[in-house]
Amino acid sequence: MNHSYKGKILISTPDISGDIFSRSVVLVIEHNESGAFGLILNKKNSQMSSKFKDFFDFKIEVYDGGPVENDKVFFIVKGKRVTEIYTDITDEYYLTEDIDRIINAVLSSELDIEHIKIFSGYSGWSPGQLDTEVQRKMWTVVDVYNLDYTLPNDQTLWKSIMQNLGGEFLLWANSPEDISLN
């Protein structure tokens, strides 16, 4: 492996499979010779969101991080490190699985809920798999600057990034979700 996609965004190319990666925007958290780990930023999970409402007195959005280990919960947090168990994403953002510490920090007003994004599961690739998928043009790798990873995003994020890429990506951005209808 000569390069890493760590910290980059993967934009799925349009397809008719309709699986979880269709029109996905994935933040790559780790990518090395052991494989890759990332989280889908734009797929809300209404079932898990309902479960989290039991912890809080206000609405919480939970996102599908990917198809692997959906019983695991991950948090992207903006700002203050409130746990010793974390992985830096950037100077401003980090990832943690420390659910107890995050919930306590929100309930005690140590963290603002708007600076947290919750994920159920993750996206994972075995060694060399992500590189192969990128070569096969299943993903477009993008350096995205000034993207707030904790914002509530939906399919408009995928379309917006595609439009900003221009060229052939404009065609994809404006294509129907089921491209067989085109």
N, C-alpha and C positions, 0 to 999 in steps of 0.2 A: 504494500500500500504506500503510495507516494504522496498522498494528500489526505486531508480530512475535511468533512463537511460540517464539523462541529461548529455550532453557532450560526449556521446558515439555514435558510428556509427552503423546503422542498415544495414545489407546486406540482400537483398531479396533472398529467395531461388528460384531456377529456376521454372518457371511454364509455362503453355501454354496459359495463359489468354491474354498476350500481352498488358495488361494495363500499365499505367504510372509507376507502381511499378515494372514491370518486369525488372530484372537486375539493380535495383536501389541501390544507396548508399545514405543513409539518415543521416544527422547530426541531432541529437536530441538536440534542443535548450532548451526546457522546458519539464519536465515530473513530474507531481505531482498528488495529488488526484483529481484534476479538469480535468485531461487528459494530452495529449502530443501534442507538436508542434515541427515540424522539417522541414528541407529543403533538397530536393534531390540535390546532388552535381554533378551528372553526366548526366543530360538530357538537352541538349541545345534546345532552343526555337527559331527557325529561324524567325518566324513571329514577335515576340517581339524584337528580335535583330535588325530587319529592322526598327522598330519604334524608337528605341533608337539612331540609326544612325542619325536621324533628329536633335538630341540634340548636337551631337559631329561631328567633322570632321574626325573621324577615326572609324574603325570597333569596335563594342561593342558586346560581347556575352551575351545574357540573357538566364538564365536557368529556366526550369520548376521547381519551388520549390515544387509543388504538385498540387493536383486536387482541392484544396479549394481556393476560392476567387482569381481567376486568374487576376482580375483587380487590385489587390494590388501588390506593388513592395517592395521588401526587399533587403537590401544590407548587405553582410558580408564584413567588412572592417578590414584590417590588419594594426595595428599600431595606429597612432595618433587619439584621440577622437576629432572629429571636430564638434560634436553636443552634446547637453545635453540629447537628446532623444535616448537612446541606452540600449541594454541589453548585458552585458558581456558574451562572450562564453568562453574565456580563458583570461589570462593576455594580450595576443597578439592580439586577435580577438574580435570584437563586432558585434552586429546586430542592424540595424536601418531601419526605414521606412522614415526617414527625407530626401526625394528626393531632395528638394530644396537646403538644406545645402550640400549634397553630390555632386550634380552637380556643385554648385558654388565652392566647394573646389577643384574639378577636374579642372574646367575651370581657376581657379586662381593659379593652380599648387601647392596648399596647400596639395593635395593628389595625389598620382600617380595612374593612372587608373589600373595599374597592381596589386594594393593592394586592389582592390574592385571586388566583384563578385555580380552580379545582378540576382535577382530571381523574377519570376512572379508566384504569388500564394504560397501556403504552403501545408504541409502535417499535418493533424490534426487527433487526436484520442480522442474519448470521454473517460470519466473515466473508467478505467479498460480494455479498448479495446486493447491498445498496449500490456499489460501484457498477455491477452488472445491470441493475434496473435503470440507473442513470444513463449508461451507454445505450440501452435499448429504448431510451427516450420515454420511459414511463414517468420520470420526474424531471423537472427543470430546477436546477439549483440556483438560488437567488441570494445575493447579499442584500438584506433589507435593513435600512438604517431608520432609526427613530420609530420603530414599531413597538407599541406598548403591548407586551405579551399578556398583560392582565385585563385588557379591555374585553368587554363582551363582544365576540365576533360571531358571524354566521357566514353564509355563502357569499355575502357581499365582499368579504375579505379576499376570497379566491378571485372573484371577478375584478376587483380593484387592482390587485397585483398583476393579473394577466393584462389588463388594459395599460398599466404603467410600463409593462415590458414592450408594448407596441408590436409592430410587424405582424407576423402570423399569429401571435398571441391574442391580438385584437379579434381575430376570427373566432378563436376558441372562447374568448370571454363572452362573446355575443351569441354563441351557439346554444341551442336548447340543451337542457340537462340530459335528455335522451337523444344523442346525436343521430340515431336512426330516423328521427322525425325531421331531420334537416333536409 
